């Protein structure tokens, strides 16, 4: 599994991070920090001074999500964390 730590541009809508098609095809889960902690993600960094989302997705979709985030106008910056499963 891969987790993306995504920081939004001020005023951006989190629904615009990934297209509906990308979410459907990759089965990406987009969570707030609180939701991610509640479902069992541990060791997540605390959100910085911007709105943050966590995207969890299968490792095979790493490149797809990476490209989508690079092209998204809603994304200020992001970091990738690969998890051992």
Secondary structure, DSSP 8 states (H G I E B T S, - for coil): -EEEEEEE-TT--GGGSS-HHHHHHHT-EEE-HHHHHHTT--S-----SS-EEEEEE-GGGHHHHHHHHHH-TTEEEEEEEE---
